[in-house]
Amino acid sequence: ARGEARGKAEGLAEGKVKNEVRTIFRLLTRRFGNISEMIEEELVKITNFERLDQLWDIAYDCQTLEEFEDALKRGCYD
């Protein structure tokens, strides 16, 4: 029973991360058009929901796609 509950919790967390990545993709695409493969590749590597949440804020606030890329490359999520 514990293993099953743990598996469900991990599945929910993984789904939450994937949804956050999808939301960031959609936001960047709506704001700036096509996004680079580098951004896609880097975002899907991130498994920490809090980091992705911070990146969502950067995606929302940045003035250019390059600004978002720079933050992603530097690992600056705050």
Residue frames as qw, qx, qy, qz and C-alpha x, y, z in Angstrom:
[[0.000, 0.886, 0.464, 0.000, 0.00, 0.00, 0.00],
 [0.301, -0.790, 0.101, 0.525, 2.83, 2.41, 0.83],
 [0.405, -0.148, 0.605, 0.669, 4.57, 1.66, -2.45],
 [0.214, 0.607, 0.681, 0.350, 1.36, 2.25, -4.35],
 [0.123, -0.936, -0.269, 0.192, 0.75, 5.58, -2.59],
 [0.387, -0.605, 0.320, 0.618, 4.35, 6.62, -3.21],
 [0.385, 0.155, 0.688, 0.595, 4.03, 5.72, -6.88],
 [0.105, 0.810, 0.552, 0.170, 0.87, 7.80, -7.18],
 [0.254, -0.888, -0.038, 0.382, 2.55, 10.77, -5.46],
 [0.412, -0.363, 0.505, 0.666, 5.54, 10.53, -7.78],
 [0.309, 0.431, 0.709, 0.464, 3.24, 10.28, -10.79],
 [0.018, -0.919, -0.392, 0.047, 1.33, 13.37, -9.69],
 [0.335, -0.758, 0.190, 0.526, 4.58, 15.30, -9.16],
 [0.417, -0.070, 0.641, 0.641, 5.88, 14.25, -12.57],
 [0.205, 0.669, 0.648, 0.302, 2.60, 15.31, -14.17],
 [0.158, -0.928, -0.194, 0.276, 2.78, 18.67, -12.41],
 [0.383, -0.526, 0.409, 0.640, 6.32, 19.24, -13.74],
 [0.349, 0.226, 0.717, 0.559, 5.32, 18.27, -17.30],
 [0.078, 0.837, 0.536, 0.081, 2.32, 20.58, -17.13],
 [0.246, -0.854, 0.031, 0.458, 4.51, 23.48, -15.95],
 [0.389, -0.248, 0.580, 0.672, 6.95, 22.87, -18.82],
 [0.246, 0.514, 0.723, 0.391, 4.04, 22.79, -21.27],
 [0.062, -0.917, -0.358, 0.164, 2.70, 26.06, -19.82],
 [0.310, -0.680, 0.267, 0.608, 6.08, 27.78, -20.20],
 [0.365, 0.078, 0.702, 0.606, 6.35, 26.56, -23.82],
 [0.141, 0.719, 0.647, 0.212, 2.89, 27.89, -24.56],
 [0.173, -0.905, -0.156, 0.357, 3.53, 31.26, -22.91],
 [0.340, -0.502, 0.435, 0.666, 6.84, 31.78, -24.73],
 [0.315, 0.253, 0.751, 0.522, 5.33, 30.69, -28.05],
 [0.069, 0.837, 0.541, 0.047, 2.38, 33.04, -27.69],
 [0.217, -0.885, 0.002, 0.412, 4.62, 35.94, -26.75],
 [0.165, -0.690, 0.507, 0.489, 7.54, 35.42, -29.12],
 [0.728, 0.467, -0.363, -0.347, 6.59, 32.89, -31.81],
 [0.927, 0.099, -0.349, 0.100, 8.73, 29.81, -32.31],
 [0.479, -0.792, 0.375, -0.049, 11.14, 29.03, -29.50],
 [0.332, 0.623, -0.706, -0.055, 14.59, 27.56, -29.97],
 [0.865, -0.045, -0.499, -0.023, 15.40, 23.90, -29.54],
 [0.358, 0.262, -0.608, 0.658, 17.89, 24.90, -26.84],
 [0.401, -0.271, 0.309, -0.819, 15.08, 26.31, -24.71],
 [0.873, -0.093, -0.220, -0.424, 12.96, 23.20, -25.22],
 [0.766, 0.154, -0.576, 0.240, 15.86, 20.87, -24.44],
 [0.174, 0.280, -0.573, 0.751, 16.85, 22.76, -21.30],
 [0.547, -0.265, 0.160, -0.778, 13.31, 23.07, -19.94],
 [0.900, -0.086, -0.310, -0.295, 12.54, 19.38, -20.24],
 [0.593, 0.219, -0.644, 0.432, 15.68, 18.57, -18.24],
 [0.144, -0.333, 0.458, -0.812, 14.39, 20.49, -15.21],
 [0.487, -0.319, -0.808, -0.090, 12.55, 18.32, -12.72],
 [0.210, -0.286, -0.559, 0.749, 12.28, 20.79, -9.85],
 [0.041, 0.754, 0.624, 0.201, 8.80, 22.33, -9.82],
 [0.253, -0.843, -0.167, 0.443, 9.90, 25.42, -7.89],
 [0.336, -0.327, 0.443, 0.764, 12.56, 26.17, -10.50],
 [0.160, 0.389, 0.728, 0.542, 10.00, 25.80, -13.26],
 [0.115, -0.845, -0.509, 0.115, 7.61, 28.07, -11.38],
 [0.284, -0.703, 0.099, 0.645, 10.33, 30.73, -11.20],
 [0.272, -0.066, 0.632, 0.723, 11.04, 30.29, -14.91],
 [0.103, 0.677, 0.696, 0.216, 7.34, 30.79, -15.62],
 [0.164, -0.881, -0.216, 0.388, 7.59, 34.17, -13.89],
 [0.295, -0.470, 0.424, 0.716, 10.65, 35.04, -15.99],
 [0.245, 0.280, 0.767, 0.523, 8.84, 33.93, -19.17],
 [0.004, 0.820, 0.572, -0.003, 5.91, 36.17, -18.24],
 [0.224, -0.891, -0.067, 0.389, 8.02, 39.21, -17.32],
 [0.527, -0.245, 0.424, 0.694, 10.89, 39.12, -19.83],
 [0.309, 0.715, -0.029, -0.626, 10.92, 41.65, -22.64],
 [0.525, 0.549, -0.550, -0.347, 12.63, 39.39, -25.20],
 [0.989, -0.014, -0.134, -0.066, 13.12, 35.69, -25.80],
 [0.584, 0.471, -0.459, 0.476, 16.88, 36.30, -25.52],
 [0.274, -0.560, 0.437, -0.649, 16.35, 37.56, -21.98],
 [0.905, -0.219, 0.154, -0.332, 14.64, 34.29, -21.10],
 [0.894, 0.303, -0.269, 0.188, 17.39, 32.26, -22.82],
 [0.248, 0.602, -0.502, 0.569, 20.07, 34.13, -20.86],
 [0.562, -0.458, 0.408, -0.555, 18.33, 33.38, -17.57],
 [0.985, 0.009, 0.018, -0.174, 17.97, 29.74, -18.55],
 [0.735, 0.467, -0.366, 0.328, 21.63, 29.44, -19.60],
 [0.053, 0.577, -0.520, 0.627, 22.90, 31.11, -16.43],
 [0.484, -0.280, -0.808, 0.187, 20.66, 29.01, -14.27],
 [0.036, -0.007, 0.350, -0.936, 19.27, 32.20, -12.77],
 [0.258, -0.462, -0.798, -0.288, 15.79, 31.39, -11.64],
 [0.256, -0.632, -0.548, 0.484, 15.17, 34.16, -9.15]]
